[in-house]
Amino acid sequence: MKGLVALMSDLGSSDYFVASIKGVISTIAPGTTIVDITHEIPPYNVARAAFILWMAYKWFPFDTVFMVIVDPGVGSGRRSIAIRGNRYYFVGPDNGVLSPAAKDDGIVDIVELSRGLSTGISRTFHGRDLFAPAAAALASGIPMRSIGSRLNDMKVLELLEHEMEGETLKVRIVYVDRFGNVYTSYRGKPPWSTGEKLRVDVGGHRITAKISDTYGLVEKGEPLLLVNSEGFLELAVSEGSFSDVYGVSEGDEVTISKL
């Protein structure tokens, strides 16, 4: 079975960047299947990329190599790494973008990459010159220790920070999807009952919202809270966009409490 490389970046689709990366992988490892997760990460948004990778990786076949290029520190002192997990491989910059998914998979080994293109490694395009050759090597079955030297640590990005004081929950927005639904940094069963009305303070608004099992159980246009398909406590508007209605975005703080 040929290898599988899944790509994610903030490079967009209008330039030659992604095509160059795919060309390198296909040249080094002919026959490798290359899948695009997304190339529409907002430029330099490491946290959003980390979240999307974390949500997506586990649905892929075992031994998939995930390569991420969201790299505002390219050419600086930040390390370039590859991670072997229990089931998957991860390649990219050591800026935290790989850490939520890799920790979820279970980290077995980490190396700092040293094997790039034979023509050299540019200071501004490690995705093509360093990450792509590493991903191609791993997809071909080459042992990870042959493409880099072992590391004992990596930069970790924490996405689930929250604070519970009695029945008041303080969280932040970690993700907003295309429907405007807002994922908070709380994952798991909330300490309130379905149907209970809560006070939500966010973005200068004080909102009354009901805990619901799904979107269609409240009136159109009404705000609600639910536990979504990935287990996150989510703020939504039935058939509407919570982020647009209330003018909130990723990183904003949210306080949820009983009325």
C-alpha positions as CSV (number, residue, x, y, z in Angstrom):
1,M,0.0,0.0,0.0
2,K,1.4,3.4,-1.0
3,G,1.8,6.1,1.7
4,L,-0.7,8.9,2.4
5,V,0.3,12.5,3.1
6,A,-2.4,14.9,4.4
7,L,-1.5,18.6,3.9
8,M,-2.7,21.7,5.7
9,S,-1.4,25.2,5.4
10,D,-2.1,28.9,5.2
11,L,-0.8,29.1,1.7
12,G,-4.1,29.4,-0.1
13,S,-4.8,28.1,-3.6
14,S,-3.9,31.0,-5.9
15,D,-0.1,30.7,-5.8
16,Y,2.4,28.0,-6.8
17,F,3.3,27.1,-3.2
18,V,1.1,24.1,-2.7
19,A,1.8,22.7,-6.1
20,S,5.5,22.9,-5.5
21,I,5.1,21.0,-2.2
22,K,3.1,18.3,-4.0
23,G,5.6,18.1,-6.7
24,V,8.4,17.5,-4.2
25,I,6.5,14.7,-2.4
26,S,5.6,13.0,-5.7
27,T,9.1,13.2,-7.0
28,I,10.7,11.7,-3.8
29,A,7.9,9.2,-3.2
30,P,6.1,8.4,-6.5
31,G,2.6,7.0,-6.0
32,T,2.0,8.7,-2.7
33,T,-1.5,9.7,-2.2
34,I,-1.8,13.4,-1.2
35,V,-4.9,14.7,0.5
36,D,-5.6,18.4,1.2
37,I,-7.2,19.1,4.6
38,T,-7.3,22.8,3.9
39,H,-5.0,25.5,2.6
40,E,-7.3,28.3,3.8
41,I,-6.0,28.8,7.3
42,P,-5.9,32.5,8.0
43,P,-2.2,33.6,7.5
44,Y,-0.1,32.9,10.6
45,N,-3.0,31.5,12.7
46,V,-1.3,28.7,14.5
47,A,-4.1,28.1,17.0
48,R,-6.8,27.6,14.3
49,A,-4.5,25.2,12.3
50,A,-3.8,23.2,15.5
51,F,-7.5,22.9,16.2
52,I,-8.4,21.7,12.7
53,L,-5.6,19.2,12.6
54,W,-6.7,17.9,16.0
55,M,-10.3,17.4,14.9
56,A,-9.4,15.9,11.5
57,Y,-6.4,13.5,12.0
58,K,-8.2,10.6,13.7
59,W,-10.5,9.9,10.8
60,F,-7.6,9.0,8.5
61,P,-6.0,5.6,7.9
62,F,-3.2,4.6,10.4
63,D,0.3,5.7,9.3
64,T,-0.9,8.8,7.5
65,V,1.7,11.5,7.5
66,F,0.3,14.9,8.5
67,M,2.3,17.9,7.2
68,V,1.4,21.4,8.4
69,I,2.7,24.6,7.1
70,V,1.5,27.5,9.3
71,D,4.9,28.9,10.1
72,P,5.3,32.6,11.0
73,G,8.7,31.8,12.5
74,V,10.2,30.2,9.3
75,G,13.9,30.9,9.0
76,S,14.2,31.9,12.6
77,G,15.5,29.8,15.5
78,R,12.3,27.7,15.8
79,R,12.9,24.0,15.2
80,S,11.5,21.8,12.4
81,I,10.2,18.5,13.7
82,A,8.6,15.2,13.0
83,I,6.6,13.3,15.5
84,R,5.8,9.6,15.6
85,G,2.6,8.9,17.4
86,N,0.9,5.6,18.3
87,R,-0.9,5.6,14.9
88,Y,0.2,8.6,12.9
89,Y,3.1,10.8,11.9
90,F,3.2,14.6,12.1
91,V,5.6,17.0,10.3
92,G,6.0,20.8,10.6
93,P,7.3,23.7,12.6
94,D,7.8,23.4,16.4
95,N,5.4,26.2,17.2
96,G,2.7,24.2,18.9
97,V,0.7,23.6,15.7
98,L,1.2,19.8,15.9
99,S,0.9,19.3,19.6
100,P,-2.8,18.9,20.3
101,A,-3.2,16.2,17.6
102,A,0.1,14.5,18.5
103,K,-0.6,14.4,22.2
104,D,-4.0,13.0,21.5
105,D,-2.5,10.2,19.4
106,G,0.2,9.6,22.0
107,I,3.7,10.6,21.3
108,V,6.3,7.9,20.8
109,D,9.2,9.8,19.3
110,I,10.2,13.3,18.2
111,V,13.1,14.3,15.9
112,E,14.5,17.6,14.7
113,L,14.6,17.5,10.9
114,S,18.0,17.5,9.2
115,R,17.2,15.9,5.8
116,G,16.0,18.4,3.2
117,L,16.2,18.8,-0.5
118,S,19.6,18.0,-2.0
119,T,19.5,21.4,-3.7
120,G,19.4,23.2,-0.4
121,I,17.0,24.6,2.1
122,S,15.7,28.2,1.7
123,R,15.2,30.5,4.6
124,T,11.6,31.2,3.7
125,F,10.0,28.0,2.3
126,H,10.7,25.1,4.7
127,G,7.4,23.6,3.6
128,R,8.8,22.8,0.2
129,D,12.5,22.3,1.1
130,L,12.4,20.5,4.5
131,F,8.9,19.4,5.5
132,A,7.9,17.9,2.1
133,P,11.1,15.7,1.8
134,A,10.5,14.5,5.4
135,A,6.9,13.7,4.8
136,A,7.7,11.9,1.6
137,A,10.4,9.8,3.4
138,L,8.0,8.8,6.2
139,A,5.3,8.0,3.6
140,S,7.9,5.7,1.9
141,G,8.5,3.8,5.2
142,I,11.9,5.3,5.9
143,P,12.6,5.3,9.7
144,M,12.1,8.6,11.4
145,R,15.5,8.6,13.1
146,S,17.1,8.6,9.6
147,I,15.7,12.1,8.8
148,G,16.6,13.8,12.1
149,S,18.0,13.8,15.6
150,R,16.0,12.8,18.6
151,L,14.4,15.5,20.8
152,N,13.0,15.2,24.3
153,D,10.5,18.0,24.0
154,M,8.4,20.2,21.8
155,K,6.4,23.4,22.1
156,V,2.9,22.7,23.4
157,L,-0.2,24.7,22.6
158,E,-3.0,24.4,25.2
159,L,-6.5,24.7,23.8
160,L,-8.7,23.5,26.6
161,E,-7.9,26.0,29.4
162,H,-11.0,26.8,31.4
163,E,-12.0,27.7,34.9
164,M,-15.0,26.5,36.9
165,E,-16.0,28.4,40.0
166,G,-19.1,26.8,41.5
167,E,-21.6,26.7,38.7
168,T,-19.9,29.5,36.7
169,L,-17.7,28.5,33.8
170,K,-15.0,30.8,32.3
171,V,-13.8,29.7,28.9
172,R,-12.5,31.2,25.7
173,I,-13.5,30.7,22.1
174,V,-11.2,28.2,20.4
175,Y,-12.9,27.8,17.0
176,V,-15.6,29.3,14.9
177,D,-16.9,27.1,12.0
178,R,-18.4,28.3,8.7
179,F,-21.9,28.4,10.2
180,G,-20.8,30.8,12.9
181,N,-21.1,28.2,15.6
182,V,-18.6,28.9,18.5
183,Y,-16.6,26.1,20.1
184,T,-15.5,26.9,23.6
185,S,-12.5,25.6,25.5
186,Y,-14.6,23.3,27.6
187,R,-14.9,19.7,26.4
188,G,-17.2,17.2,28.1
189,K,-20.6,17.1,29.8
190,P,-21.4,20.6,31.3
191,P,-22.7,20.9,34.9
192,W,-26.2,22.0,33.8
193,S,-29.2,20.1,32.7
194,T,-30.8,20.0,29.2
195,G,-33.5,22.7,28.9
196,E,-31.9,24.9,31.6
197,K,-31.6,28.6,30.8
198,L,-28.1,30.2,31.4
199,R,-26.6,33.6,31.3
200,V,-23.8,34.0,28.8
201,D,-21.5,37.0,28.9
202,V,-19.4,37.4,25.7
203,G,-18.2,40.3,23.5
204,G,-20.0,42.9,25.6
205,H,-23.3,41.1,25.3
206,R,-25.3,39.4,28.1
207,I,-27.3,36.6,26.5
208,T,-29.9,34.2,27.9
209,A,-29.5,30.8,26.2
210,K,-30.9,27.4,26.7
211,I,-29.0,24.1,26.9
212,S,-30.3,22.0,24.0
213,D,-29.5,18.6,22.5
214,T,-29.4,20.0,19.0
215,Y,-30.0,23.1,16.9
216,G,-33.6,22.5,15.8
217,L,-35.1,22.2,19.3
218,V,-35.1,26.0,19.8
219,E,-36.9,28.6,17.7
220,K,-35.1,30.0,14.6
221,G,-32.9,32.9,15.6
222,E,-32.7,31.9,19.2
223,P,-29.3,31.4,20.9
224,L,-28.5,28.0,22.5
225,L,-25.7,25.9,24.1
226,L,-25.0,22.3,23.2
227,V,-22.3,19.7,23.3
228,N,-21.3,19.3,19.7
229,S,-20.2,16.2,17.7
230,E,-16.6,16.6,18.9
231,G,-17.7,17.0,22.6
232,F,-17.1,20.7,22.9
233,L,-19.5,23.0,24.6
234,E,-20.8,25.2,21.8
235,L,-22.6,28.4,21.4
236,A,-24.9,28.7,18.4
237,V,-28.0,30.4,17.0
238,S,-30.6,28.2,15.4
239,E,-30.4,28.6,11.6
240,G,-28.1,31.6,12.2
241,S,-24.5,32.6,13.0
242,F,-23.7,33.2,16.6
243,S,-20.4,34.8,15.7
244,D,-22.0,37.3,13.3
245,V,-25.0,38.1,15.6
246,Y,-22.9,38.8,18.6
247,G,-19.6,39.9,16.9
248,V,-17.3,37.4,18.6
249,S,-14.2,35.6,17.3
250,E,-11.6,33.1,18.3
251,G,-9.7,34.0,21.5
252,D,-12.6,35.9,23.1
253,E,-13.5,35.1,26.7
254,V,-16.9,33.8,27.7
255,T,-18.5,33.4,31.1
256,I,-21.5,31.1,31.5
257,S,-23.5,30.9,34.7
258,K,-26.9,30.0,36.0
259,L,-29.6,32.7,35.9
